[in-house]
Amino acid sequence: MSHTRTSLLAAMALVAGTTGTALAVGQAGAATSAVPCTVDYKVQSQWDTGFTAAVTITNNAAAKSGWTVKWSYAGNQKVTNGWNGKVSQNGADVTVANEGYNGNLASGGSVSFGFNGTYSGTNSVPATFTLDGVTCNVDGGGPTDPGPTDPGPTDPGTPSGKANNPYTGAKVYVNPEWSAKAAAEPGGSKIANQPTAVWLDRIAAINGVKGGMGLRAHLDEALKQKGSGELVVQVVIYDLPGRDCAALASNGELGPNDIDKYKSQYIDPIVSILSEAKYAGLRIATVIEPDSLPNLVTNAGGTPTTTDACVTMKGNGNYEKGVSYALDKLGAIPNVYNYIDAAHHGWLGWDSNLGPAVQQFHKVATTNGASVKDVAGFIVNTANYSPTEEPHYKVTDTVGGQTIRQSKWVDWNQYVDEQSFAQAMRDKLVAAGFDSGLGMLIDTSRNGWGGSARPSGPGPQTTVDGYVDGSRIDRRIHAGNWCNQSGAGIGERPTAAPAAGIDAYVWVKPPGESDGNSAPIPNDEGKGFDRMCDPTYGGNPRNGNNSTGSLPNSPLAGQWFSAQFQQLVKNAYPPLS
């Protein structure tokens, strides 16, 4: 992008407005090589209450082994979080110092950092920047400074329209960070090339945590993987206020009433990045807030499974408001495909839950600015273990004249696997007003249930319990068990359009990442200790007061769990080759 360069020792004129950022203009006669440094400050995107900025410093003086940049805002801008630099703010004064990895700045060299901020009124470019106390020249730009119209070689252009199924005819993004961890495990190279989702489970994850890849880095890598064909990037949107009100292990950083923070500091920056022109040729599949809306259906209505936290979230409406906002803002991006989380058959498969869940989904997709047009589909079994299909029995089977729905395992549920559940839910969703092209995803990352414990055929025709327990490949103690399950294995590999109404089998939960910690672990991520991750716990009403079946010595949710990964590889079905 070209800019008009100006000496800050000369007078400036700043052109500003409420929908764009000022562009510095003025004297351009001084030779650029005569000034000690140049700062290029660009507002990459801006919305009603916030913005994302990128800053590049060019050092024209002697080489440096460390650097500090300072500026002052004329308005009320506040930096909320940054990357590639240590950012602090005191009133209007902002200071950015180098990180350990980018302190060396050669003569003639450049270094870049970025940040998100909030503002109201005018968001003008700061008038003066200093590098280590020396005043620099400034380039400024933003939404009012579009630069050249040529998108450049990295911009694949705008797609002609949305695909009915984004996975058809497309590769799916392989997360290099997960792939490297998988490849380092025994047998892991057999699946290290499989695509998995990128989880944005806190605000800091947008820009990368502890040196890890942020959203832009993943999207840039996706452009490289894309080549000349189509590619889907899977992103999990997962940071609602009061997140996971019935599962302490996956609680989040935002309090129950932090809906404004969720919108302005989480969703808005994500929308800003995904809207950038160079990513327009990617197909971006978002998984919207796992477990949130299902919790309002089953755990907030006075039943034995009810929790106070879920009652709070149903009462304040912030799950609904947050999901609607995410659907509305993300759905406005032409190449984004929103998939709402719809739990699994062992959660919503009873008529008393499925009907209300469909109503809940439709309400959220048609209020607070959202539309059913913002919804590409739904996903089931996210981070869960329910089999895609049970090969040895079906829900209509009987034993001695008794329906197997009477068994303790099925417990009058209408479904015994995820595919039949997903297809039935799809039909009900379309009947309720969702688009007839609605597609379903099934997370198959850990639901294979292979290994020596896998039944090879139907169970004995003695009792309904004997038949079901002998037939089912799902070897959990109870279908309500969800944390680091003992005996689980890798499931079906990611596949596009595997069955009617199913857009894809996907690996949303990256195999090897923990569901939660088996003992209390202090942390700064807002994640609590849920005894459903404790192998010694006797359970609660949500799992029929059964043992948890969890693996011991598990780390925090989302952290690498080597023992679990090795079990998943060993018990993969279909087996790995």
Solvent accessible surface area in square Angstrom, and as a share of the most:
residue,aa,sasa,rsa
1,M,120,0.54
2,S,79,0.51
3,H,46,0.20
4,T,61,0.36
5,R,89,0.33
6,T,1,0.01
7,S,14,0.09
8,L,25,0.13
9,L,165,0.82
10,A,27,0.21
11,A,94,0.73
12,M,52,0.23
13,A,57,0.44
14,L,71,0.35
15,V,103,0.59
16,A,49,0.38
17,G,29,0.28
18,T,97,0.57
19,T,121,0.70
20,G,0,0.00
21,T,0,0.00
22,A,0,0.00
23,L,41,0.20
24,A,1,0.00
25,V,51,0.29
26,G,40,0.38
27,Q,99,0.44
28,A,74,0.57
29,G,68,0.65
30,A,46,0.35
31,A,63,0.49
32,T,60,0.35
33,S,94,0.61
34,A,83,0.64
35,V,22,0.13
36,P,49,0.31
37,C,2,0.01
38,T,7,0.04
39,V,0,0.00
40,D,25,0.13
41,Y,1,0.00
42,K,48,0.21
43,V,2,0.01
44,Q,76,0.34
45,S,22,0.14
46,Q,35,0.16
47,W,48,0.17
48,D,131,0.68
49,T,68,0.40
50,G,1,0.01
51,F,0,0.00
52,T,0,0.00
53,A,0,0.00
54,A,26,0.20
55,V,0,0.00
56,T,41,0.24
57,I,0,0.00
58,T,38,0.22
59,N,0,0.00
60,N,53,0.27
61,A,44,0.34
62,A,78,0.61
63,A,72,0.56
64,K,50,0.21
65,S,97,0.62
66,G,31,0.30
67,W,5,0.02
68,T,38,0.22
69,V,0,0.00
70,K,107,0.45
71,W,7,0.03
72,S,56,0.36
73,Y,10,0.04
74,A,104,0.81
75,G,38,0.36
76,N,78,0.40
77,Q,3,0.01
78,K,98,0.42
79,V,27,0.15
80,T,50,0.29
81,N,33,0.17
82,G,30,0.29
83,W,43,0.15
84,N,62,0.32
85,G,6,0.05
86,K,118,0.50
87,V,42,0.24
88,S,66,0.42
89,Q,52,0.23
90,N,124,0.64
91,G,46,0.44
92,A,42,0.33
93,D,76,0.39
94,V,1,0.01
95,T,39,0.23
96,V,0,0.00
97,A,30,0.23
98,N,32,0.16
99,E,41,0.18
100,G,80,0.77
101,Y,151,0.57
102,N,22,0.11
103,G,6,0.06
104,N,128,0.66
105,L,3,0.02
106,A,63,0.49
107,S,71,0.46
108,G,53,0.51
109,G,21,0.20
110,S,68,0.44
111,V,19,0.11
112,S,56,0.36
113,F,5,0.02
114,G,1,0.01
115,F,0,0.00
116,N,6,0.03
117,G,3,0.02
118,T,36,0.21
119,Y,17,0.06
120,S,66,0.43
121,G,49,0.48
122,T,61,0.35
123,N,1,0.01
124,S,22,0.14
125,V,2,0.01
126,P,4,0.02
127,A,51,0.40
128,T,62,0.36
129,F,0,0.00
130,T,30,0.18
131,L,5,0.02
132,D,64,0.33
133,G,67,0.64
134,V,74,0.43
135,T,50,0.29
136,C,1,0.01
137,N,9,0.04
138,V,0,0.00
139,D,9,0.05
140,G,0,0.00
141,G,0,0.00
142,G,11,0.10
143,P,60,0.37
144,T,74,0.43
145,D,15,0.08
146,P,107,0.68
147,G,24,0.23
148,P,81,0.51
149,T,138,0.80
150,D,108,0.56
151,P,84,0.53
152,G,26,0.25
153,P,142,0.89
154,T,87,0.51
155,D,24,0.13
156,P,62,0.39
157,G,29,0.27
158,T,105,0.61
159,P,52,0.33
160,S,131,0.84
161,G,51,0.49
162,K,95,0.40
163,A,28,0.22
164,N,126,0.65
165,N,19,0.10
166,P,1,0.01
167,Y,7,0.03
168,T,75,0.44
169,G,73,0.70
170,A,24,0.18
171,K,108,0.46
172,V,29,0.17
173,Y,1,0.00
174,V,32,0.18
175,N,15,0.07
176,P,48,0.30
177,E,65,0.29
178,W,6,0.02
179,S,22,0.14
180,A,66,0.51
181,K,99,0.42
182,A,0,0.00
183,A,53,0.41
184,A,88,0.68
185,E,22,0.10
186,P,92,0.58
187,G,33,0.32
188,G,0,0.00
189,S,84,0.54
190,K,106,0.45
191,I,1,0.00
192,A,10,0.08
193,N,109,0.56
194,Q,35,0.16
195,P,17,0.11
196,T,0,0.00
197,A,1,0.01
198,V,8,0.05
199,W,53,0.19
200,L,3,0.01
201,D,30,0.16
202,R,47,0.17
203,I,17,0.09
204,A,47,0.37
205,A,13,0.10
206,I,1,0.01
207,N,24,0.12
208,G,21,0.20
209,V,41,0.24
210,K,194,0.82
211,G,77,0.74
212,G,29,0.28
213,M,51,0.23
214,G,7,0.06
215,L,1,0.00
216,R,42,0.15
217,A,41,0.32
218,H,7,0.03
219,L,0,0.00
220,D,49,0.25
221,E,44,0.20
222,A,0,0.00
223,L,32,0.16
224,K,157,0.66
225,Q,48,0.21
226,K,19,0.08
227,G,54,0.52
228,S,126,0.81
229,G,35,0.34
230,E,67,0.30
231,L,1,0.01
232,V,0,0.00
233,V,0,0.00
234,Q,4,0.02
235,V,0,0.00
236,V,0,0.00
237,I,0,0.00
238,Y,18,0.07
239,D,0,0.00
240,L,1,0.00
241,P,0,0.00
242,G,17,0.17
243,R,7,0.02
244,D,3,0.01
245,C,9,0.05
246,A,19,0.15
247,A,15,0.12
248,L,93,0.46
249,A,0,0.00
250,S,16,0.11
251,N,35,0.18
252,G,14,0.13
253,E,72,0.32
254,L,8,0.04
255,G,27,0.26
256,P,59,0.37
257,N,117,0.60
258,D,51,0.27
259,I,23,0.12
260,D,103,0.53
261,K,82,0.35
262,Y,0,0.00
263,K,54,0.23
264,S,25,0.16
265,Q,44,0.20
266,Y,0,0.00
267,I,0,0.00
268,D,14,0.07
269,P,1,0.01
270,I,0,0.00
271,V,27,0.15
272,S,8,0.05
273,I,3,0.02
274,L,1,0.01
275,S,61,0.39
276,E,32,0.14
277,A,72,0.56
278,K,68,0.29
279,Y,0,0.00
280,A,17,0.13
281,G,11,0.10
282,L,1,0.00
283,R,41,0.15
284,I,0,0.00
285,A,1,0.00
286,T,0,0.00
287,V,2,0.01
288,I,1,0.01
289,E,2,0.01
290,P,6,0.04
291,D,40,0.20
292,S,5,0.03
293,L,2,0.01
294,P,0,0.00
295,N,3,0.02
296,L,4,0.02
297,V,32,0.18
298,T,18,0.11
299,N,6,0.03
300,A,11,0.08
301,G,55,0.53
302,G,70,0.67
303,T,71,0.41
304,P,112,0.71
305,T,33,0.19
306,T,38,0.22
307,T,24,0.14
308,D,124,0.64
309,A,50,0.39
310,C,0,0.00
311,V,71,0.41
312,T,64,0.37
313,M,2,0.01
314,K,105,0.45
315,G,69,0.67
316,N,39,0.20
317,G,12,0.12
318,N,7,0.04
319,Y,0,0.00
320,E,29,0.13
321,K,85,0.36
322,G,0,0.00
323,V,1,0.00
324,S,0,0.00
325,Y,38,0.14
326,A,0,0.00
327,L,0,0.00
328,D,41,0.21
329,K,76,0.32
330,L,0,0.00
331,G,15,0.14
332,A,79,0.61
333,I,10,0.05
334,P,84,0.53
335,N,6,0.03
336,V,1,0.00
337,Y,9,0.03
338,N,2,0.01
339,Y,0,0.00
340,I,2,0.01
341,D,2,0.01
342,A,0,0.00
343,A,3,0.03
344,H,17,0.08
345,H,9,0.04
346,G,13,0.13
347,W,47,0.17
348,L,0,0.00
349,G,0,0.00
350,W,68,0.24
351,D,89,0.46
352,S,88,0.57
353,N,30,0.15
354,L,1,0.00
355,G,30,0.28
356,P,59,0.37
357,A,0,0.00
358,V,10,0.05
359,Q,128,0.57
360,Q,22,0.10
361,F,0,0.00
362,H,56,0.25
363,K,102,0.43
364,V,0,0.00
365,A,0,0.00
366,T,61,0.35
367,T,52,0.30
368,N,83,0.43
369,G,57,0.55
370,A,9,0.07
371,S,43,0.28
372,V,27,0.16
373,K,151,0.64
374,D,21,0.11
375,V,8,0.05
376,A,29,0.23
377,G,0,0.00
378,F,0,0.00
379,I,0,0.00
380,V,0,0.00
381,N,0,0.00
382,T,13,0.08
383,A,24,0.19
384,N,9,0.05
385,Y,0,0.00
386,S,0,0.00
387,P,1,0.01
388,T,11,0.06
389,E,98,0.44
390,E,13,0.06
391,P,76,0.48
392,H,37,0.17
393,Y,10,0.04
394,K,127,0.54
395,V,34,0.20
396,T,99,0.58
397,D,23,0.12
398,T,75,0.44
399,V,6,0.03
400,G,84,0.81
401,G,76,0.73
402,Q,82,0.37
403,T,41,0.24
404,I,0,0.00
405,R,58,0.21
406,Q,74,0.33
407,S,1,0.01
408,K,171,0.73
409,W,35,0.12
410,V,6,0.03
411,D,73,0.38
412,W,125,0.44
413,N,5,0.03
414,Q,56,0.25
415,Y,30,0.12
416,V,11,0.06
417,D,15,0.08
418,E,0,0.00
419,Q,18,0.08
420,S,46,0.30
421,F,0,0.00
422,A,0,0.00
423,Q,58,0.26
424,A,24,0.19
425,M,0,0.00
426,R,46,0.17
427,D,90,0.47
428,K,88,0.37
429,L,0,0.00
430,V,45,0.26
431,A,91,0.71
432,A,42,0.33
433,G,43,0.41
434,F,7,0.03
435,D,59,0.31
436,S,85,0.55
437,G,29,0.28
438,L,4,0.02
439,G,2,0.02
440,M,0,0.00
441,L,1,0.01
442,I,0,0.00
443,D,0,0.00
444,T,0,0.00
445,S,0,0.00
446,R,0,0.00
447,N,5,0.02
448,G,5,0.05
449,W,2,0.01
450,G,5,0.05
451,G,40,0.38
452,S,127,0.82
453,A,68,0.53
454,R,48,0.18
455,P,21,0.13
456,S,116,0.75
457,G,20,0.20
458,P,93,0.58
459,G,11,0.11
460,P,76,0.48
461,Q,123,0.55
462,T,97,0.57
463,T,80,0.46
464,V,14,0.08
465,D,46,0.24
466,G,24,0.23
467,Y,11,0.04
468,V,0,0.00
469,D,57,0.29
470,G,28,0.27
471,S,0,0.00
472,R,24,0.09
473,I,6,0.03
474,D,1,0.01
475,R,88,0.32
476,R,4,0.02
477,I,88,0.45
478,H,52,0.23
479,A,14,0.11
480,G,18,0.17
481,N,0,0.00
482,W,56,0.20
483,C,0,0.00
484,N,0,0.00
485,Q,2,0.01
486,S,59,0.38
487,G,28,0.27
488,A,0,0.00
489,G,0,0.00
490,I,0,0.00
491,G,0,0.00
492,E,70,0.31
493,R,54,0.20
494,P,31,0.20
495,T,65,0.38
496,A,41,0.32
497,A,59,0.46
498,P,45,0.28
499,A,27,0.21
500,A,82,0.64
501,G,31,0.30
502,I,5,0.03
503,D,12,0.06
504,A,1,0.01
505,Y,18,0.07
506,V,3,0.01
507,W,0,0.00
508,V,1,0.00
509,K,15,0.06
510,P,3,0.02
511,P,0,0.00
512,G,0,0.00
513,E,34,0.15
514,S,0,0.00
515,D,11,0.06
516,G,0,0.00
517,N,1,0.00
518,S,15,0.09
519,A,52,0.40
520,P,97,0.61
521,I,66,0.34
522,P,133,0.84
523,N,53,0.27
524,D,128,0.67
525,E,21,0.10
526,G,39,0.38
527,K,17,0.07
528,G,26,0.25
529,F,53,0.22
530,D,12,0.06
531,R,108,0.39
532,M,8,0.04
533,C,0,0.00
534,D,14,0.07
535,P,50,0.31
536,T,112,0.65
537,Y,48,0.18
538,G,49,0.47
539,G,12,0.12
540,N,21,0.11
541,P,64,0.40
542,R,77,0.28
543,N,0,0.00
544,G,40,0.39
545,N,98,0.50
546,N,48,0.25
547,S,55,0.36
548,T,0,0.00
549,G,19,0.18
550,S,6,0.04
551,L,25,0.13
552,P,74,0.47
553,N,132,0.68
554,S,6,0.04
555,P,27,0.17
556,L,6,0.03
557,A,11,0.09
558,G,37,0.35
559,Q,80,0.35
560,W,59,0.21
561,F,13,0.05
562,S,42,0.27
563,A,65,0.50
564,Q,1,0.00
565,F,0,0.00
566,Q,74,0.33
567,Q,30,0.13
568,L,0,0.00
569,V,23,0.13
570,K,168,0.71
571,N,18,0.09
572,A,6,0.04
573,Y,90,0.34
574,P,51,0.32
575,P,93,0.59
576,L,30,0.15
577,S,135,0.87
